[in-house]
Amino acid sequence: MPAPFAAPPAPRQGAEPRIDLALGLQVARAAKAVGVTPDALVEDAVRLYLELGPGEVARLRSGRA
């Protein structure tokens, strides 16, 4: 009698971005400071970027220098 096969993993609904360890640590610390999960913080940041658009983000970044 053959061994049963494990069920395939459930399909993911979203992308899982890869970030370096240092950035991941910054995200985790910032999320903890405001009382949200790191995933929620990143999702909010991405939504803000998409809402503002790359031109406005670039303008805001250049103004902080």
PEGI-V751738 format. One record per pair of residues at least 24 apart in sequence whose C-alpha atoms are under 10 Angstrom apart, sorted by the first residue. I is the first residue (numbers start at 1). J is the second residue. D is the distance in Angstrom with one decimal. If there is no record, write none. Layout:
I/J/D
I/J/D
//
This chain:
17/42/9.7
//
